[in-house]
Amino acid sequence: MSKLKAYLDILRPINSLMMGFAVIVGYFIATQGQLNPLHYQKLVLGFLTGFFLTASSMVLNDYFDKEIDAVNAPYRPIPSGLISPREAIVYAILLSVAGLVFSLLINQLCFLLALSSFTVSSLYNALFKKTGLLGNFMVSFCVAIPFIFGAAIADGISVVSLIFFLMVFLSNTAREIIKGIADVEGDRMRGVLTLAVKYGGKYASKVAFLLFILAILLSPIPYILGVMGYMYLVLVLIADLGFIYSSIKLIGNPSKHMALRTKKQILLWMFIGLLAFLFGTIFA
């Protein structure tokens, strides 16, 4: 891996792109699929805010996880030596400043939301990573906040936006718990009190399944309320079935290998869920 590729890899570009995309989806949910020509520039700035702040958080995560990654993922940019810890900190600062400036160029509410997300993610990475479930909640807040942020671009935070926020919050918390199953060896060494470390992979996988079920129970509400169209129902059903399938498979085999596989699958189902949110508003 070259140094340039390492700088790209440490961003976890798929995660960062999804967060930028989530801001746009949050906007369309708030406007019920309508695009105000006056908001073009704000939408671009919103996407960049989501991308850069997520990228900053990913870099900070790798910085504070460098000892754990030396055991769980020695190929990552920092433990492999391609990026030094000092370089990672400078990189994270530059990314976060860019993201916050982009949000300030939109409006004050967007800046406050971006600042709160940045603060929570930084506190998590620096202080709360070892708390287990509380840390999972903090990560999920940052993952779900783009839906509120997108609505703030449109000046239209609604009950529906809050429902989507909660759905993403629950499903991502489940994914964080599954990540804990995959990382249990390094987490136990570091004293990170995930559910998998405290109670075992079987228990953690069942809690993740329960959280997915809660998110799935919320998913028909936007369609029932008439704010989402048939396309939403079809795509969200695919995502819901995917969540159920993957989590049941993990309960049957809560091993590190299966957790790693399930973690990747969940990211796919979450992306399909994002498409459901987007197309559900456009074709309502």
For each residue, the residues with C-beta under 8 A, 3 or more apart:
1: 5 6 9 75 77 80 82
2: 5 6 82
3: 6 7 82 83
4: 7 8
5: 1 2 8 9
6: 1 2 3 9 10 77 80 82 83
7: 3 4 10 11 77 83 91
8: 4 5 11 13
9: 1 5 6 12 13 76 77
10: 6 7 58 59 62 76 77 78 83 88 91
11: 7 8 16 55 58 59 95
12: 9 15 16 54 55 58
13: 8 9 16 17 55
14: 17 18 267
15: 12 18 19 54 58 267
16: 11 12 13 19 20 50 51 52 54 55 58
17: 13 14 20 21 51
18: 14 15 21 22 267 270 271 274
19: 15 16 22 23 50 51 53 54 143 146
20: 16 17 23 24 46 47 48 49 50 51 54 146
21: 17 18 24 25 47 50 274
22: 18 19 25 26 50 143 146 147 150 168 274
23: 19 20 26 27 43 46 47 49 50 146 149 150 153
24: 20 21 27 28 43 46 47 150 278
25: 21 22 28 29 146 147 150 274 277 278 281
26: 22 23 29 30 146 147 148 149 150 151 153 161 164
27: 23 24 30 31 39 43 46 150 151 153 154
28: 24 25 31 32 33 34 35 150 277 278 281 282
29: 25 26 32 147 150 151 160 161 164 227 277 281
30: 26 27 150 151 153 154 156 157 158 160 161
31: 27 28 34 35 36 154 156 281
32: 28 29 227 281 284
33: 28 281 282 283 284
34: 28 31
35: 28 31 39 40
36: 31 39 154
37: 40
38:
39: 27 35 36 42 43 153 154
40: 35 37 43 44
41: 44 45
42: 39 45 46 106 107 153
43: 23 24 27 39 40 46 47 153
44: 40 41 47 48
45: 41 42 48 49 102 103 105 106
46: 20 23 24 27 42 43 49 50 102 103 106 110 149 150 153
47: 20 21 23 24 43 44 50 51
48: 20 44 45 51 52 98 99 102
49: 20 23 45 46 52 53 99 100 102 103 106 110 114 149
50: 16 19 20 21 22 23 46 47 53 54 99 146 149
51: 16 17 19 20 47 48 54 55 99
52: 16 48 49 55 56 95 96 98 99 102
53: 19 49 50 56 57 95 96 99 100 103 114 117 118 121
54: 12 15 16 19 20 50 51 57 58 142
55: 11 12 13 16 51 52 58 59 95 99
56: 52 53 59 60 92 93 95 96 99 118 121
57: 53 54 60 61 118 121 122 125 142
58: 10 11 12 15 16 54 55 61 62
59: 10 11 55 56 62 63 88 91 92 95
60: 56 57 63 64 88 92 121 122 125 126
61: 57 58 64 65 125
62: 10 58 59 65 66 69 76 77 78 88
63: 59 60 66 78 85 88 89 92 125
64: 60 61 125 126 129
65: 61 62 68 69 129
66: 62 63 69 70 78 79 85
67: 70 71 186 190
68: 65 71 72 183 186 187 189 190 192
69: 62 65 66 72 73 74 76 78 79 186
70: 66 67 74 79
71: 67 68 74 185 186 189
72: 68 69 182 183 185 186
73: 69 76 79
74: 69 70 71 79 80
75: 1 79 80
76: 9 10 62 69 73 79 80
77: 1 6 7 9 10 62 80 82 83 88
78: 10 62 63 66 69 81 82 83 84 85 88
79: 66 69 70 73 74 75 76
80: 1 6 74 75 76 77
81: 78 84
82: 1 2 3 6 77 78
83: 3 6 7 10 77 78 87 88 91
84: 78 81 87 88
85: 63 66 78 88 89
86: 89 90
87: 83 84 90 91
88: 10 59 60 62 63 77 78 83 84 85 91 92
89: 63 85 86 92 93
90: 86 87 93 94
91: 7 10 59 83 87 88 94 95
92: 56 59 60 63 88 89 95 96
93: 56 89 90 96 97
94: 90 91 97 98
95: 11 52 53 55 56 59 91 92 98 99
96: 52 53 56 92 93 99 100 118
97: 93 94 100 101
98: 48 52 94 95 101 102
99: 48 49 50 51 52 53 55 56 95 96 102 103 114 118
100: 49 53 96 97 103 104 111 114 115 118
101: 97 98 104 105
102: 45 46 48 49 52 98 99 105 106
103: 45 46 49 53 99 100 106 110 111 113 114 115 149
104: 100 101 108 110 111
105: 45 101 102
106: 42 45 46 49 102 103 110 111 152 153
107: 42 110 111 152 153 155
108: 104 111 112
109: 112 113 152
110: 46 49 103 104 106 107 113 114 149 152 153
111: 100 103 104 106 107 108 114 115
112: 108 109 115 116
113: 103 109 110 116 117 145 148 149 152
114: 49 53 99 100 103 110 111 117 118 149
115: 100 103 111 112 118 119
116: 112 113 119 120 145
117: 53 113 114 120 121 141 142 145 149
118: 53 56 57 96 99 100 114 115 121 122
119: 115 116 122 123
120: 116 117 123 124 138 141 142
121: 53 56 57 60 117 118 124 125 138 139 142
122: 57 60 118 119 125 126
123: 119 120 126 127 128 138
124: 120 121 127 128 129 135 138 139 142
125: 57 60 61 63 64 121 122 129
126: 60 64 122 123 129
127: 123 124
128: 123 124 131 134 135 138
129: 64 65 124 125 126 135 192
130: 135 190 191 192 193
131: 128 134 135 193
132: 135 136 180 192 193 194 195 197 198
133: 136 137 177 194 195
134: 128 131 137 138
135: 124 128 129 130 131 132 138 139 176
136: 132 133 139 140 173 176 177 180 194
137: 133 134 140 141 169 173
138: 120 121 123 124 128 134 135 141 142
139: 121 124 135 136 142 143 172 173 176
140: 136 137 143 144 168 169 170 172 173 176
141: 117 120 137 138 144 145 169
142: 54 57 117 120 121 124 138 139 145
143: 19 22 139 140 146 168 169 172
144: 140 141 147 148 165 166 168 169 172
145: 113 116 117 141 142 148 149 165
146: 19 20 22 23 25 26 50 143 149 150
147: 22 25 26 29 144 150 151 161 164 165 168 277
148: 26 113 144 145 151 152 157 161 162 165
149: 23 26 46 49 50 103 110 113 114 117 145 146 152 153
150: 22 23 24 25 26 27 28 29 30 46 146 147 153 154 161
151: 26 27 29 30 147 148 154 156 157 158 161
152: 106 107 109 110 113 148 149 155 157
153: 23 26 27 30 39 42 43 46 106 107 110 149 150
154: 27 30 31 36 39 150 151
155: 107 152
156: 30 31 151 161
157: 30 148 151 152 161 162
158: 30 151 161 162
159: 162 163
160: 29 30 163 164 222 225 227
161: 26 29 30 147 148 150 151 156 157 158 164 165
162: 148 157 158 159 165 166
163: 159 160 166 167 218 221 222
164: 26 29 147 160 161 167 168 222 277
165: 144 145 147 148 161 162 168 169
166: 144 162 163 169 170 215 218
167: 163 164 170 171 215 218 219 273
168: 22 140 143 144 147 164 165 171 172 215 270 273
169: 137 140 141 143 144 165 166 172 173
170: 140 166 167 173 174 211 212 214 215 218
171: 167 168 174 175 211 212 215 243 266 270 273
172: 139 140 143 144 168 169 175 176 270
173: 136 137 139 140 169 170 176 177 211
174: 170 171 177 178 207 208 209 211 212 215 243 247 266
175: 171 172 178 179 208 263 266 267 270
176: 135 136 139 140 172 173 179 180
177: 133 136 173 174 180 181 194 195 196 204 205 207 208 211
178: 174 175 181 182 204 205 208 247 250 259 262 263 266
179: 175 176 182 183 259 263
180: 132 136 176 177 183 184 187 192 194 195 196 197 204
181: 177 178 184 194 196 201 204 205 250 254 256 259
182: 72 178 179 256 259 260 263
183: 68 72 179 180 186 187 192 194
184: 180 181 187 188 194 196 197 201 256
185: 71 72 188 189 256
186: 67 68 69 71 72 183 189 190 192
187: 68 180 183 184 190 191 192 194 196 197
188: 184 185 191 192 197
189: 68 71 185 186
190: 67 68 130 186 187
191: 130 187 188
192: 68 129 130 132 180 183 186 187 188 197
193: 130 131 132 197 198
194: 132 133 136 177 180 181 183 184 187 197 198 204
195: 132 133 177 180 198 199 203 204 207
196: 177 180 181 184 187 199 200 201 203 204 254
197: 132 180 184 187 188 192 193 194
198: 132 193 194 195
199: 195 196 203 204
200: 196 203 204 254
201: 181 184 196 204 205 254 255 259
202: 205 206 251 254
203: 195 196 199 200 206 207
204: 177 178 180 181 194 195 196 199 200 201 207 208 254
205: 177 178 181 201 202 208 209 247 250 251 254 259
206: 202 203 209 210 251
207: 174 177 195 203 204 210 211
208: 174 175 177 178 204 205 211 212 247 250
209: 174 205 206 212 213 244 247 248 250 251
210: 206 207 213 214
211: 170 171 173 174 177 207 208 214 215
212: 170 171 174 208 209 215 216 243 244 247
213: 209 210 216 217 244
214: 170 210 211 217 218
215: 166 167 168 170 171 174 211 212 218 219 243
216: 212 213 219 240 243 244
217: 213 214 220
218: 163 166 167 170 214 215 221
219: 167 215 216 222 236 239 240
220: 217 223 224 233 236
221: 163 218 224 225
222: 160 163 164 219 225 227 228 232 280
223: 220 226 227 228 229 232 233 236 280
224: 220 221
225: 160 221 222 228
226: 223
227: 29 32 160 222 223 281 284
228: 222 223 225 232 233 277 280 281 284
229: 223 232 233 279 280 281 283 284
230: 233 234 283
231: 234 235 276 279 280 282 283
232: 222 223 228 229 235 236 276 277 279 280 281 284
233: 220 223 228 229 230 236 237 280
234: 230 231 237 238 276
235: 231 232 238 239 272 273 275 276 279 280
236: 219 220 223 232 233 239 240 273 276 280
237: 233 234 240 241
238: 234 235 241 242 269 272 276
239: 219 235 236 242 243 269 270 272 273 276
240: 216 219 236 237 243 244
241: 237 238 244 245
242: 238 239 245 246 265 268 269 272
243: 171 174 212 215 216 239 240 246 247 266 269
244: 209 212 213 216 240 241 247 248
245: 241 242 248 249
246: 242 243 249 250 262 265 266 269
247: 174 178 205 208 209 212 243 244 250 251 262
248: 209 244 245 251 252
249: 245 246 252 253 258 262
250: 178 181 205 208 209 246 247 253 254 258 259 262
251: 202 205 206 209 247 248 254
252: 248 249
253: 249 250 258
254: 181 196 200 201 202 204 205 250 251 258 259
255: 201 258 259
256: 181 182 184 185 259 260
257: 260 261
258: 249 250 253 254 255 261 262
259: 178 179 181 182 201 205 250 254 255 256 262 263
260: 182 256 257 263 264
261: 257 258 264 265
262: 178 246 247 249 250 258 259 265 266
263: 175 178 179 182 259 260 266 267
264: 260 261 267 268
265: 242 246 261 262 268 269
266: 171 174 175 178 243 246 262 263 269 270
267: 14 15 18 175 263 264 270 271
268: 242 264 265 271 272
269: 238 239 242 243 246 265 266 272 273
270: 18 168 171 172 175 239 266 267 273 274
271: 18 267 268 274 275
272: 235 238 239 242 268 269 275 276
273: 167 168 171 235 236 239 269 270 276 277
274: 18 21 22 25 270 271 277 278
275: 235 271 272 278 279
276: 231 232 234 235 236 238 239 272 273 279 280
277: 25 28 29 147 164 228 232 273 274 280 281
278: 24 25 28 274 275 281 282
279: 229 231 232 235 275 276 282 283
280: 222 223 228 229 231 232 233 235 236 276 277 283 284
281: 25 28 29 31 32 33 227 228 229 232 277 278 284
282: 28 33 231 278 279
283: 33 229 230 231 279 280
284: 32 33 227 228 229 232 280 281
